[in-house]
């Protein structure tokens, strides 16, 4: 095969010692070519140029973030670094990047591996999920991250949008015998003090890589600790609940939010990441490597504020005056509450703190000769996440006496009479609010509701794979690869609850004998806690933040006082049968085999490389749960946490088996030394979100359409028989690499998705229950089945990506250190989803799709001083926000995030760092179809970092 002279880019990377993917022949050419000018690359420019190098010599359409040495990336998590790549965007959670979207598709369509091993997920909020929370992965411990936009047969399947491959360091590849890096950064959030939150934090990391026994044994260890404020000022509009007549014209076609919530969120994110690698390579032929990665992420999230709710209730329960409408949507008015069953105003405290743990380890054995290579890998990955989900409601009450019909005098309590509030919507901002009562006045305020819904999700993956590669002498094929992989994965959800009181407020009386009588519902388990509003004295603090006064409640302290310590734990109870129905497991066993041929040939005088192959995947999915039965049929005796046993449920374990054949082709045409064209085509698949595969179900009985027969109806949160996401895709790109170290890339992509998943209700006679694994009790006919299904709303996703990187080394003086890295993506699709209750009768864009996305980084090296400024823009997109028991779509508004960093290198290995994230204090906002229908507004503040890096 013909070779070509390496560009200055490649020569610079060779000189820097980071271009590991360049062939030995090219490196030798660079060494003997003494006239090649060597570009000095360091800091962020080194990472950018090394990333371009990996992309240039890769065998697929991909984007790469190359950190070079550990702790060299400026980002809090690897998600921030990935979100600067073409076609890659991030969903910000608590002000920082968490979920990734790739080419207009959200995290459900993305596969993620660490050192080639599939990763367990800790992303679930209201249910278990597949997508990865990338904020779980400290950037200090990741040396390289690649986004594969076109697959190859040897990659683990599952990346319909793309596959994210994270890598940790191999200590035998380190520059020196002993390598040590450490970093200390102190942080400050400029908005935290406004809501009495802790404003300061720290970020610490260290890593060591050593080579022993004549460089045959390598050991690497690293740790990264993050402790930073997690605070925000939040506003949200409660989702509408149907239409009604607001303007008085007799037509019930106007809508409104069901209420409004104003919250100040305070807390701290604490993350500890650990990484360790042991490599033994006694000869060039044999290598044994063990990798371990662990990350714990505890996110304290306490929310306090004001909640107004119930506007969707009957207009007979309140008066609405001065109503303002915008295109049939209520955007202003004054609400006068006339009935205790109508809307209500409360101070609400919540604790949505989460604790997440990820453990991954694997053992890899590689053996090679001149002709063949064999690799065996066995791995385990496990993720666990818990969320407290505590809620307490405090209402304004009035107390008095009343006389019953039998003449008995009783003590009464009810919500304060004559309450009212006014609201006025503001474009892309929190609605303005006025209150008719002081809800921090403790002479009226009482605790009326305390509840919790503890969540626990686990995800465990065991896997093993064997790969074989054989090098051949052929004019077209350089080598062939075959391999097999087996994995077993199990997701579990555990739901429970404790409920006392009523969010709408309590109403009742006490007789002289002490008997408590409630005039409206009061939720509680079997601990026999009296349903009486409780005094808040000693448990609340009046605070001000976000423009209003609010009560900060000691939720655990008052619970210990009211219920007694240990008497309010979450339970699985038949009174709330969803706690048992929605608890269960999904098991998947996957067997895959592949064949791939690697191409190295010429067409004319044009070198052509790449690969073609096929991957065959067999998936066996089983959902394990319980299904409620009706009639005289006896199920399995199941006992809840209160000791109550029922036998009208049976255990179920069912689901499909299916096989996918996934061909793929990647071709790279090097038309000149600096220019190449890539073409890729493939069939891809991704398994459905795990929370939509649950087979547990509740039921109810009624009368069939014949008016006589008994009918059995089922509701379910999921459907184990869902087909995976399947798509055909093509990529075409042109890449030009400049002699001065830059690059220009233009790419077109196209995907055709077969179907999406939607909620559906099948009615009597519309579906054969026997084909989907459901059993009908004897004596019943099958009726409604509320579930999820694959719809026929597939279609294309297509787009354009442009990327440009240049070093202005020809400029005079200090300006020669300037550089620019910029990219732009345009994405469009005919694929839509149902708008749900937020957007009735509307179809919305595919979740995660932003039409316009761009990122620009300007970097500047001046002797020992380096600085860079990054600006990222994302157009509006559909976002599936978490709701109790599921998700609901909203339209996330466009945003622009600006980050800046400066470093100075001393001669003794010390580097000082100053950094500002979210420089313009960009909020997160969303809407329900108009800027005057703000669904969410979150303000996080700016995050400042000052610290030092040290290496030797």
DAQUIHU-V889320 format. One record per residue. N is the residue number from 1. PHI is phi in radians with two decimals (* if undefined). OMEGA is omega in radians with two decimals (* if undefined). Layout:
BEGIN
[[N PHI OMEGA] [N PHI OMEGA]]
END
This chain:
BEGIN
[[1 * 3.12] [2 -1.37 3.09] [3 -2.05 3.13] [4 -2.38 3.14] [5 -1.16 3.13] [6 -1.13 3.10] [7 -1.27 3.06] [8 -1.05 3.07] [9 -1.02 -3.12] [10 -1.12 3.12] [11 -1.09 3.12] [12 -1.11 -3.13] [13 -1.21 3.09] [14 -1.09 3.12] [15 -1.11 -3.13] [16 -1.41 3.11] [17 1.38 -3.10] [18 -2.07 -3.07] [19 -1.62 -3.06] [20 -1.36 -3.07] [21 -1.53 3.14] [22 -1.30 -3.08] [23 -1.15 3.13] [24 -1.10 3.14] [25 -1.13 3.12] [26 -1.18 3.10] [27 -1.11 3.13] [28 -1.11 3.09] [29 -1.03 -3.14] [30 -1.16 -3.09] [31 -1.17 -3.07] [32 -1.54 3.13] [33 -1.58 -3.02] [34 -1.23 -3.09] [35 -1.49 3.14] [36 -1.20 3.12] [37 -1.36 -3.13] [38 -1.71 3.13] [39 -1.57 3.09] [40 -1.40 -3.14] [41 -2.18 3.10] [42 -2.78 3.13] [43 1.10 -3.09] [44 -1.14 3.13] [45 -1.14 3.09] [46 -1.09 3.12] [47 -1.10 -3.11] [48 -1.12 -3.10] [49 -1.20 3.09] [50 -1.10 3.11] [51 -1.15 3.08] [52 -1.08 3.13] [53 -1.05 3.14] [54 -1.11 3.11] [55 -1.12 -3.05] [56 -1.07 -3.05] [57 -1.75 3.07] [58 -1.30 -3.10] [59 -1.80 3.06] [60 -2.39 2.98] [61 -1.34 -3.01] [62 -2.62 3.00] [63 -2.21 -3.02] [64 -2.33 2.91] [65 -1.95 -3.12] [66 -1.93 -3.09] [67 -1.47 -3.06] [68 1.23 3.10] [69 -1.53 3.05] [70 -1.06 3.07] [71 1.23 -3.12] [72 -1.61 3.11] [73 -1.46 -3.09] [74 -1.48 -2.89] [75 -1.51 3.11] [76 -1.19 3.08] [77 -2.35 -3.13] [78 -1.16 3.13] [79 -1.09 3.13] [80 -1.09 3.13] [81 -1.15 -3.12] [82 -1.19 -3.08] [83 -1.24 3.08] [84 -1.58 -3.10] [85 -1.45 3.12] [86 -1.02 3.09] [87 1.35 -3.12] [88 -1.98 3.11] [89 -2.28 -3.10] [90 -2.24 2.99] [91 -1.69 -3.08] [92 -1.45 3.08] [93 -2.19 -3.07] [94 1.01 3.07] [95 1.50 3.12] [96 -2.31 -3.04] [97 -1.23 3.13] [98 -2.36 3.13] [99 -1.44 3.06] [100 -1.74 2.94] [101 -2.06 -3.14] [102 -2.22 3.08] [103 0.88 3.04] [104 1.37 -3.13] [105 -2.24 -3.04] [106 -1.44 -3.00] [107 -1.07 3.12] [108 -1.09 -3.07] [109 -1.79 -3.02] [110 -2.00 3.02] [111 -1.70 -3.14] [112 -2.31 3.10] [113 -2.26 3.03] [114 -2.12 -3.05] [115 0.94 3.09] [116 1.46 -3.06] [117 -1.95 -3.13] [118 -1.04 -3.04] [119 -1.82 3.02] [120 -1.24 -3.02] [121 -1.91 2.98] [122 -2.22 -3.01] [123 -1.58 -3.05] [124 -1.04 3.07] [125 -2.02 3.05] [126 -1.90 3.07] [127 -2.86 3.12] [128 -1.09 -3.06] [129 -2.59 3.11] [130 -1.64 -2.98] [131 -1.20 -3.00] [132 -1.62 2.96] [133 -1.42 -3.03] [134 -1.26 3.05] [135 -1.22 3.04] [136 -1.31 -3.02] [137 -1.93 3.13] [138 -1.11 3.12] [139 -1.13 -3.11] [140 -1.13 -3.06] [141 -1.81 -3.13] [142 -1.87 -3.13] [143 -1.59 3.12] [144 -2.72 3.07] [145 -2.35 -3.13] [146 -2.11 3.03] [147 -1.95 3.11] [148 -1.52 -3.14] [149 -1.53 2.99] [150 -2.03 -3.09] [151 -1.47 2.89] [152 -2.30 -2.96] [153 -1.06 -3.08] [154 -1.40 3.14] [155 -1.37 3.04] [156 -1.07 -3.10] [157 -1.21 3.07] [158 2.16 -3.08] [159 -1.69 3.07] [160 -1.15 3.07] [161 -1.41 -3.11] [162 2.91 3.10] [163 -2.05 3.08] [164 -1.77 3.14] [165 -1.93 3.09] [166 -1.76 -3.14] [167 -2.30 2.99] [168 -1.85 -2.95] [169 -1.37 2.94] [170 -1.76 -3.05] [171 -1.07 3.12] [172 -1.24 3.08] [173 -1.57 -3.11] [174 -1.18 -3.07] [175 -1.17 -3.02] [176 -2.03 3.12] [177 -1.15 3.09] [178 -2.25 -3.08] [179 -2.27 -3.10] [180 -2.29 3.08] [181 -2.30 3.05] [182 -2.51 -3.10] [183 -2.55 3.08] [184 -2.31 3.11] [185 -2.38 3.06] [186 -1.77 -3.05] [187 -2.13 3.10] [188 -2.57 3.06] [189 -1.81 -3.01] [190 -1.37 -3.13] [191 -1.88 -3.04] [192 -1.11 -3.09] [193 -1.15 3.14] [194 -1.13 3.14] [195 -2.11 3.06] [196 1.05 3.08] [197 -1.78 3.09] [198 -1.18 -3.05] [199 -1.65 -2.97] [200 -1.95 3.11] [201 -2.72 3.14] [202 -2.61 3.14] [203 -2.40 -3.06] [204 -2.19 3.06] [205 -2.70 2.99] [206 -2.65 3.05] [207 -2.59 3.09] [208 -2.38 3.02] [209 -2.31 -3.11] [210 -2.32 3.11] [211 -2.11 -3.04] [212 -2.33 3.08] [213 0.89 3.14] [214 1.01 3.09] [215 1.07 3.03] [216 -1.77 3.14] [217 -2.09 3.12] [218 -2.10 3.13] [219 -2.34 3.10] [220 -2.33 3.11] [221 -2.54 3.13] [222 -2.63 3.10] [223 -2.52 3.11] [224 -2.42 -3.12] [225 -2.07 3.12] [226 -2.22 3.03] [227 -2.38 -3.04] [228 -2.49 3.12] [229 -1.08 3.05] [230 -2.20 -3.03] [231 -2.34 3.12] [232 -2.88 2.97] [233 -1.84 -2.95] [234 -2.15 2.97] [235 -2.27 3.07] [236 -2.56 3.02] [237 -1.77 3.13] [238 -1.25 -3.03] [239 -0.96 3.09] [240 -1.07 3.12] [241 -2.21 3.08] [242 1.57 -3.12] [243 -1.86 3.09] [244 -2.73 3.13] [245 -1.52 3.13] [246 -1.80 -3.07] [247 -1.51 3.05] [248 1.36 -3.13] [249 -1.59 3.12] [250 1.51 3.12] [251 -1.86 -3.12] [252 -1.52 -3.08] [253 -2.26 3.05] [254 -1.78 -3.11] [255 -2.29 3.08] [256 -2.68 2.92] [257 -1.04 3.07] [258 -1.34 3.13] [259 2.91 -3.06] [260 -2.45 3.12] [261 -2.34 3.11] [262 -2.08 -3.05] [263 -2.38 2.94] [264 -1.94 -3.08] [265 -1.82 3.13] [266 -2.23 3.13] [267 2.88 -3.10] [268 -2.45 2.98] [269 -1.63 3.12] [270 -2.23 -3.09] [271 -2.22 3.06] [272 -2.22 3.09] [273 -1.92 3.14] [274 -2.26 3.13] [275 -2.44 3.09] [276 -2.56 3.14] [277 -2.42 3.06] [278 -2.21 -3.09] [279 -2.17 3.06] [280 -2.16 -3.12] [281 -2.35 -3.06] [282 -1.22 3.10] [283 -2.40 3.08] [284 -1.17 -3.05] [285 -1.58 -2.99] [286 -2.14 3.04] [287 -2.45 3.08] [288 -2.14 -3.07] [289 -2.40 3.06] [290 -2.06 -3.14] [291 -2.11 3.08] [292 -2.39 3.09] [293 -2.40 3.11] [294 -2.45 3.08] [295 -2.47 3.00] [296 -1.97 -3.08] [297 -2.39 3.10] [298 -1.83 -3.10] [299 -2.01 3.06] [300 -1.32 -3.05] [301 -2.53 3.12] [302 -1.81 -3.06] [303 -2.11 3.09] [304 -2.35 3.12] [305 2.97 -3.01] [306 -1.95 3.13] [307 -2.25 3.06] [308 -2.09 -2.99] [309 -2.61 3.04] [310 1.81 -3.13] [311 -1.19 3.09] [312 -1.44 3.12] [313 -1.32 -3.05] [314 -0.95 3.11] [315 -1.15 3.06] [316 -1.24 -3.06] [317 -1.68 3.10] [318 -2.81 3.08] [319 -1.86 3.09] [320 -1.94 3.14] [321 -2.09 3.10] [322 0.98 -3.11] [323 -1.15 3.06] [324 -2.09 -3.10] [325 -2.06 3.02] [326 -2.24 -3.13] [327 0.89 3.07] [328 1.40 -3.14] [329 -2.14 -3.12] [330 -1.24 -3.10] [331 -2.14 3.10] [332 -3.10 3.11] [333 2.82 3.08] [334 -2.06 -3.06] [335 -1.95 3.08] [336 -1.96 -3.05] [337 -1.43 -3.06] [338 -1.95 -3.09] [339 -2.52 -3.11] [340 -1.21 3.06] [341 -1.63 -3.12] [342 -1.56 3.11] [343 -1.03 -3.14] [344 -2.48 3.08] [345 -2.12 -3.11] [346 -2.54 2.82] [347 -1.54 -3.08] [348 -2.19 3.00] [349 -2.02 3.13] [350 -2.39 2.98] [351 -2.25 -3.13] [352 -1.86 -3.11] [353 -1.11 3.12] [354 -2.19 3.03] [355 -2.30 -3.08] [356 -2.20 3.10] [357 -2.40 3.07] [358 -2.15 3.05] [359 -2.22 3.10] [360 -2.44 3.04] [361 -2.60 -3.13] [362 -2.79 3.12] [363 -2.10 -3.10] [364 -2.20 3.10] [365 -2.13 3.09] [366 -2.09 3.05] [367 -2.36 -3.07] [368 -2.50 2.97] [369 -2.22 3.12] [370 -1.16 -3.03] [371 -1.91 -3.05] [372 -2.52 3.11] [373 -2.34 3.09] [374 -2.31 -3.10] [375 -2.40 3.07] [376 -2.18 -3.08] [377 -2.41 3.04] [378 -2.26 -2.98] [379 -2.62 3.04] [380 -2.45 3.06] [381 -2.35 -3.07] [382 -2.50 3.09] [383 -2.23 3.10] [384 -2.41 3.13] [385 -2.43 3.04] [386 -2.21 3.06] [387 -2.37 -3.06] [388 -1.27 3.12] [389 0.92 3.05] [390 -1.69 3.13] [391 -2.40 3.06] [392 -2.32 -3.12] [393 -2.01 3.13] [394 -2.15 -3.09] [395 -2.00 3.00] [396 -1.52 -3.07] [397 -2.07 2.93] [398 -2.20 -3.05] [399 -2.15 -3.13] [400 -2.88 3.11] [401 -2.30 3.09] [402 -2.62 3.11] [403 -1.99 3.13] [404 -1.31 -3.11] [405 -1.05 3.14] [406 -1.56 3.09] [407 1.59 -3.14] [408 -1.27 3.07] [409 -1.55 -3.08] [410 -2.26 3.04] [411 -1.56 -3.05] [412 -2.05 3.00] [413 -2.61 3.06] [414 -2.76 3.09] [415 -1.10 -3.11] [416 -0.99 -3.13] [417 -1.31 3.00] [418 1.08 3.05] [419 -1.36 3.05] [420 -2.68 3.06] [421 -2.66 3.08] [422 -2.18 -3.13] [423 -2.51 3.09] [424 -2.55 -3.11] [425 -1.23 3.09] [426 -2.19 -3.10] [427 -1.05 3.06] [428 0.90 -3.12] [429 -2.79 3.11] [430 -1.16 3.09] [431 -1.17 3.06] [432 -1.28 -3.02] [433 -2.36 2.97] [434 -2.27 -3.07] [435 -2.05 3.12] [436 -1.67 -3.10] [437 -2.64 3.08] [438 -1.53 -3.08] [439 -1.55 2.95] [440 -1.94 3.13] [441 -1.38 -3.03] [442 -1.25 3.05] [443 -1.23 3.11] [444 -1.96 -2.99] [445 -1.30 3.13] [446 -2.45 3.01] [447 -1.36 3.14] [448 -2.05 -3.10] [449 -2.73 3.05] [450 -2.50 -3.08] [451 -2.65 3.04] [452 -2.58 -3.12] [453 -2.31 -3.06] [454 -1.02 3.10] [455 -2.03 3.01] [456 -2.50 3.14] [457 -2.20 3.05] [458 -2.30 3.12] [459 -2.53 -3.10] [460 -2.23 3.14] [461 -2.28 2.94] [462 -1.98 -3.09] [463 -2.57 3.04] [464 -2.59 3.11] [465 -2.55 3.13] [466 -2.30 -3.11] [467 -2.17 3.14] [468 -2.31 -3.14] [469 -2.26 -3.11] [470 -2.18 -3.14] [471 -1.52 -3.12] [472 -2.26 3.08] [473 -1.73 -3.06] [474 -2.60 -3.11] [475 -1.22 -3.08] [476 -2.07 -3.02] [477 -1.73 3.10] [478 -1.56 -3.12] [479 -2.84 3.04] [480 -2.19 -3.14] [481 -2.29 3.01] [482 -2.36 3.14] [483 -2.95 3.07] [484 -2.33 3.09] [485 -2.48 3.05] [486 -2.21 3.07] [487 -2.52 3.07] [488 -2.28 -3.05] [489 -2.24 3.12] [490 -2.40 3.01] [491 -1.79 3.02] [492 -2.29 3.03] [493 -2.07 3.06] [494 -2.26 -3.10] [495 -1.98 3.07] [496 -2.77 -3.10] [497 -2.73 2.87] [498 -2.35 -3.12] [499 -2.38 3.07] [500 -2.46 3.08] [501 1.56 -3.12] [502 -2.60 3.12] [503 -1.09 -3.12] [504 -1.30 -3.10] [505 1.81 -3.11] [506 -1.64 3.11] [507 -2.62 -3.13] [508 -3.07 -3.14] [509 -2.67 3.12] [510 -2.12 3.12] [511 -1.43 3.10] [512 -0.98 3.13] [513 -1.43 3.13] [514 1.68 3.13] [515 -1.18 3.12] [516 -1.74 3.09] [517 -2.10 3.14] [518 -1.84 3.12] [519 -1.55 2.99] [520 -2.52 -2.91] [521 -0.89 3.05] [522 -2.39 -3.09] [523 -1.47 2.97] [524 -2.84 3.09] [525 -1.47 -3.01] [526 -1.76 3.10] [527 -1.52 3.07] [528 1.06 3.06] [529 -1.36 -3.09] [530 -1.11 -3.13] [531 -1.58 -3.12] [532 -2.38 3.09] [533 -1.01 -3.02] [534 -1.93 3.13] [535 -1.11 -3.09] [536 -1.73 -3.05] [537 -0.98 3.11] [538 1.59 -3.09] [539 -2.09 -3.14] [540 -2.24 3.02] [541 -2.22 3.10] [542 -1.44 -3.13] [543 -2.25 3.09] [544 -2.25 3.11] [545 -3.07 -3.11] [546 1.20 3.08] [547 1.60 3.13] [548 -2.64 3.04] [549 -1.49 -3.13] [550 -2.64 3.11] [551 -1.78 3.06] [552 -1.76 -3.01] [553 -1.72 2.96] [554 -1.38 -2.98] [555 -1.17 -3.14] [556 -1.25 -3.13] [557 -1.07 -3.12] [558 -1.25 3.09] [559 -1.15 3.08] [560 -1.07 -3.11] [561 -1.26 -3.06] [562 -1.37 -3.01] [563 -1.83 -3.03] [564 1.62 -3.10] [565 -0.97 3.12] [566 1.46 -3.09] [567 -1.80 3.13] [568 -2.46 3.13] [569 -1.27 3.09] [570 -1.13 -3.11] [571 -2.30 2.87] [572 -1.64 -2.98] [573 -2.41 3.13] [574 -1.19 3.05] [575 -1.10 3.01] [576 -2.15 -2.96] [577 -1.12 3.11] [578 -1.09 3.14] [579 -1.12 3.10] [580 -1.60 -3.13] [581 -1.13 -3.09] [582 -1.50 2.99] [583 -1.62 -3.12] [584 2.95 -3.07] [585 -2.53 2.97] [586 -2.19 3.13] [587 -1.98 3.10] [588 -2.30 3.01] [589 -2.08 -3.03] [590 -2.16 3.03] [591 -2.17 -3.09] [592 -2.33 3.05] [593 -2.44 -3.12] [594 -2.52 2.96] [595 -2.29 -3.14] [596 -2.56 3.06] [597 -1.96 3.13] [598 -1.68 -3.01] [599 -1.68 2.99] [600 -2.62 -3.03] [601 -2.62 3.06] [602 -2.37 2.96] [603 -2.04 -2.94] [604 1.19 3.06] [605 -1.88 -3.08] [606 -1.76 3.05] [607 -1.13 3.14] [608 -2.22 3.09] [609 -2.30 3.14] [610 2.41 -3.11] [611 -2.86 2.95] [612 -2.48 -3.10] [613 -3.11 3.14] [614 -2.55 3.08] [615 -2.09 3.12] [616 -1.97 -3.01] [617 -2.21 3.06] [618 -1.97 -3.09] [619 -2.08 3.06] [620 -2.07 -3.10] [621 -1.91 3.08] [622 -2.36 3.06] [623 -1.80 -3.08] [624 -2.04 -3.12] [625 -2.96 3.09] [626 -2.25 3.13] [627 -2.26 -3.10] [628 -1.36 3.10] [629 -2.04 -3.08] [630 -2.22 3.05] [631 1.35 -3.07] [632 -1.52 -3.12] [633 -1.15 -3.11] [634 -1.77 3.13] [635 -1.68 -3.14] [636 -1.59 3.07] [637 -1.19 -3.11] [638 -2.24 -3.06] [639 -1.89 3.13] [640 -1.57 -3.07] [641 -1.27 3.06] [642 -1.66 -3.14] [643 1.44 3.14] [644 -1.54 -3.13] [645 -1.93 3.06] [646 -2.18 3.12] [647 -2.31 3.08] [648 -1.79 3.03] [649 -2.27 3.02] [650 -2.19 3.04] [651 -1.29 3.13] [652 -2.18 3.14] [653 -2.65 -3.06] [654 -2.63 3.14] [655 2.83 -3.00] [656 -1.62 2.90] [657 -2.13 -3.14] [658 -2.60 -3.10] [659 -2.16 3.10] [660 -2.10 3.04] [661 -1.88 -2.95] [662 -2.12 3.06] [663 -1.33 3.12] [664 -2.62 3.14] [665 -2.49 3.05] [666 -2.30 3.13] [667 -2.21 3.12] [668 -2.22 -3.12] [669 -1.84 3.11] [670 -1.56 -3.00] [671 -1.36 2.97] [672 -2.52 3.11] [673 -1.13 -3.09] [674 -1.95 -3.01] [675 -2.16 3.05] [676 -2.58 3.12] [677 -2.11 3.11] [678 -1.99 2.99] [679 -2.36 3.13] [680 -2.47 3.07] [681 -2.54 -3.09] [682 -2.87 2.90] [683 -1.89 -3.06] [684 -2.23 3.09] [685 -2.54 3.04] [686 -2.54 -3.07] [687 -1.28 -3.06] [688 -1.10 3.04] [689 -0.96 -3.01] [690 -1.12 -3.13] [691 -1.19 3.10] [692 -1.73 3.12] [693 -1.85 -3.08] [694 -1.19 -3.11] [695 -1.72 3.11] [696 -1.05 -3.05] [697 -2.68 2.94] [698 -1.78 -3.07] [699 -2.64 2.98] [700 -2.62 -3.10] [701 -2.01 3.03] [702 -2.65 -3.09] [703 -1.76 -3.09] [704 -1.25 -3.10] [705 -1.11 3.12] [706 -1.33 3.09] [707 1.38 -3.07] [708 -2.22 -3.01] [709 -1.18 3.02] [710 -1.39 -3.08] [711 -2.07 -3.12] [712 -1.86 -3.10] [713 -2.07 -3.04] [714 -2.27 2.92] [715 -2.00 -3.11] [716 -2.52 3.08] [717 -1.46 -3.10] [718 -2.85 -3.07] [719 -2.62 -3.11] [720 -1.10 -3.07] [721 -1.55 3.12] [722 -1.10 3.00] [723 -1.35 3.08] [724 -1.26 2.95] [725 -1.22 3.08] [726 -2.24 -3.11] [727 -2.68 2.93] [728 -1.84 -3.07] [729 -2.52 3.06] [730 -2.44 3.09] [731 -2.32 3.05] [732 -2.45 -3.10] [733 -2.46 3.04] [734 -2.07 -3.10] [735 -2.23 3.07] [736 -2.16 -3.11] [737 -1.96 -3.07] [738 -1.38 3.08] [739 -1.15 -3.10] [740 -1.49 3.03] [741 1.85 -3.14] [742 -1.82 -3.12] [743 -2.77 2.99] [744 -2.25 -3.11] [745 -2.31 3.02] [746 -2.20 -3.05] [747 -2.38 2.99] [748 -2.00 3.08] [749 -2.41 -3.13] [750 -2.60 3.05] [751 -2.27 3.02] [752 -2.17 -3.11] [753 -1.56 -3.09] [754 -1.22 -3.08] [755 -2.81 3.04] [756 -2.08 -3.09] [757 -2.00 -3.13] [758 -2.47 3.01] [759 -1.33 -3.09] [760 -2.66 2.98] [761 -2.08 3.02] [762 -1.56 -3.14] [763 -1.78 -3.06] [764 -0.87 3.07] [765 1.50 -3.06] [766 -1.55 -3.08] [767 -2.61 3.10] [768 -1.50 -3.06] [769 -1.09 -3.10] [770 -1.11 -3.10] [771 -1.38 -3.09] [772 -2.00 3.02] [773 1.55 3.12] [774 -1.64 3.12] [775 -1.89 3.13] [776 -1.75 3.13] [777 -1.01 3.14] [778 -1.04 3.13] [779 1.62 -3.14] [780 -2.02 2.96] [781 -1.86 -3.14] [782 -1.22 -3.11] [783 -2.04 -3.14] [784 -1.24 3.00] [785 -2.35 -3.14] [786 -1.65 -2.98] [787 -2.75 3.02] [788 -2.10 -3.13] [789 -2.64 2.95] [790 -1.40 3.12] [791 -1.72 3.13] [792 -1.87 -3.07] [793 -1.72 3.05] [794 -1.25 3.14] [795 2.63 -3.03] [796 -1.48 2.83] [797 -2.22 -3.10] [798 -2.48 -3.11] [799 -3.03 -3.12] [800 -2.25 3.07] [801 -2.24 3.09] [802 -2.19 3.11] [803 -2.46 -3.10] [804 -2.50 3.09] [805 -2.33 3.11] [806 -2.57 3.00] [807 -1.95 -3.11] [808 -1.53 -3.05] [809 -1.25 3.12] [810 -1.48 3.11] [811 -1.26 -3.08] [812 -1.34 2.96] [813 1.02 -3.06] [814 -1.15 -3.11] [815 -1.27 3.11] [816 -1.19 3.12] [817 -1.57 3.14] [818 -1.30 3.06] [819 -2.66 -3.11] [820 -2.41 3.03] [821 -2.27 -3.06] [822 -2.44 3.05] [823 -2.61 -3.13] [824 -2.47 3.12] [825 -2.33 2.99] [826 -2.12 -3.10] [827 -2.34 3.06] [828 -2.44 -3.09] [829 -2.73 2.97] [830 -1.63 -3.14] [831 -1.34 -3.10] [832 -2.36 3.02] [833 -2.19 3.10] [834 -1.21 -3.09] [835 -1.27 3.13] [836 1.13 -3.09] [837 -1.22 3.13] [838 -1.27 -3.12] [839 -2.31 -3.08] [840 -1.07 3.09] [841 1.13 3.11] [842 -2.14 3.00] [843 -1.85 -3.10] [844 -1.96 3.08] [845 -1.06 3.09] [846 -0.97 -3.14] [847 -0.96 3.13] [848 1.69 -3.07] [849 -1.55 2.97] [850 -1.92 -3.11] [851 -1.13 -3.07] [852 -2.08 3.10] [853 -2.44 3.03] [854 -2.58 3.12] [855 -2.51 3.13] [856 -2.33 3.07] [857 -2.13 3.05] [858 -1.86 -3.11] [859 -2.16 -3.00] [860 -2.60 3.06] [861 -1.85 3.09] [862 -2.18 -3.09] [863 0.96 -3.09] [864 -1.63 -3.12] [865 -1.80 3.11] [866 -2.32 3.07] [867 -2.48 3.03] [868 -2.63 3.13] [869 -2.17 3.12] [870 -2.06 3.08] [871 -2.16 3.13] [872 -2.12 3.12] [873 -2.11 3.05] [874 -2.33 3.09] [875 -1.26 -3.14] [876 -1.06 -3.12] [877 -2.74 3.08] [878 -1.39 -3.11] [879 -2.17 3.10] [880 -1.58 -3.14] [881 -1.40 -3.11] [882 -1.28 3.02] [883 -2.30 3.11] [884 -0.98 3.09] [885 1.49 -3.14] [886 3.07 -3.13] [887 -2.36 3.07] [888 -2.45 -3.06] [889 -1.43 2.96] [890 -2.35 3.08] [891 -1.77 3.08] [892 -1.34 -3.11] [893 -1.28 3.06] [894 -1.07 3.07] [895 -2.61 3.06] [896 -2.27 -3.12] [897 -1.96 -3.13] [898 -2.10 3.07] [899 -2.16 3.13] [900 -2.43 3.11] [901 -2.52 3.06] [902 -2.37 3.11] [903 -2.36 3.05] [904 -2.35 -3.12] [905 -1.70 3.00] [906 -1.61 -3.08] [907 -1.44 -3.04] [908 -1.86 3.13] [909 1.58 -3.13] [910 -1.64 3.08] [911 -2.31 3.08] [912 -1.70 -3.02] [913 -2.30 2.97] [914 -2.26 -2.98] [915 -2.56 3.03] [916 -2.25 3.04] [917 -1.77 -3.12] [918 0.99 -3.02] [919 -0.99 -3.10] [920 -1.66 -3.13] [921 0.93 -3.11] [922 -1.30 3.12] [923 -1.46 2.90] [924 -1.72 3.10] [925 -2.32 3.06] [926 -2.51 -3.11] [927 -2.55 3.09] [928 -1.96 3.02] [929 1.86 -3.14] [930 -2.79 3.11] [931 -1.13 3.09] [932 -1.51 3.11] [933 -2.05 -3.10] [934 -1.10 3.12] [935 -1.48 -3.12] [936 -2.69 3.03] [937 -2.50 -3.14] [938 -2.17 3.11] [939 -2.02 -3.00] [940 -1.87 -3.07] [941 1.54 3.10] [942 -1.59 3.13] [943 -2.01 -3.13] [944 -1.83 3.09] [945 -2.29 3.03] [946 -2.41 -3.11] [947 -2.98 -3.03] [948 -2.41 2.93] [949 -1.96 3.11] [950 -2.46 3.13] [951 -2.51 3.03] [952 -2.69 *]]
END
